[in-house]
Every structure is written in structure tokens, then in C-alpha cells.
Amino acid sequence: QPLPLIRETRDNDALLDKLLADHIGYIFLNEQELKQYRDLYFRPRFRPEEYARYEALLKSPRLQLIKRFAFENLDIEDVRLYRILPNGASSVPVHP
């Protein structure tokens, strides 16, 4: 869950550094599932500046898109796996 991490870190670099320090090197995002309840349940929990940070986090050059998945038999079309890169490293962001 991103909200507690956003609230306890000063910026997105600190958030990603914390994840790496906690031995979390990947982010798995089911964008299709999130779209179903983003506006009703997910976004309202954030203050505007927190949601702006969340959106910026997903565009961070420190997130390297490894793979986009589709599971036709489950009717899932947009699942993404990102690798968290160390501070100072960057990847060419891939955005839909």
C-alpha cells in the first residue's frame, strides 16, 4: 500500500530507498484492477499532494518497467512489473 509509505517519507526517492533497504526490489501493479475502484475507494484516501506524489512515483526514472502482463483466460489486460533501481540510477521510462 503506497499511502503509508508516502506519509512516512519526505519524497519519492526516500520512499524507493526505504523499499530497497527493506529488501523490496520490485513493484507489481495491477492497473486494470486499480482502475475499477481508483476514483471510488483508492484516490479519496489521499490528500491532493499525496496523490500527486503517487502519480509521480509511477513515472519515476528509478522504476524500470520489466514486463507488462495480460492473462486472457482471467480477462486481465494490464499488469505491470517494475524493478526499483538504486538512487542515482535511472531507466528510460516506458509509459502507456
Residue pairs with C-beta under 8 A, 6 or more apart in sequence:
2 54
2 57
3 45
3 46
3 50
3 54
5 15
5 18
5 19
6 15
6 46
6 50
6 53
6 54
6 57
7 50
8 18
9 15
9 18
11 53
12 53
12 56
12 57
12 60
12 62
13 62
13 87
15 57
16 57
16 60
16 62
16 63
16 84
16 87
17 87
19 25
19 27
19 84
20 84
20 86
24 84
25 83
25 84
26 66
26 81
26 82
26 83
26 84
27 63
27 81
27 82
27 84
28 79
28 80
28 81
28 82
29 58
29 79
29 80
29 81
29 82
30 76
30 78
30 79
31 78
31 79
31 80
32 76
32 77
32 78
32 79
33 76
34 42
43 51
46 54
57 63
59 93
59 95
60 93
61 85
61 90
61 91
61 92
61 93
62 84
62 85
62 86
62 87
62 89
62 90
62 91
63 82
63 83
63 84
63 85
63 91
63 93
64 82
64 83
64 85
64 91
65 80
65 81
65 82
65 91
65 93
65 94
66 81
66 82
66 83
67 80
67 81
68 78
68 79
68 80
68 81
69 76
69 79
69 80
69 81
70 76
70 77
70 78
70 79
71 79
78 96
85 91
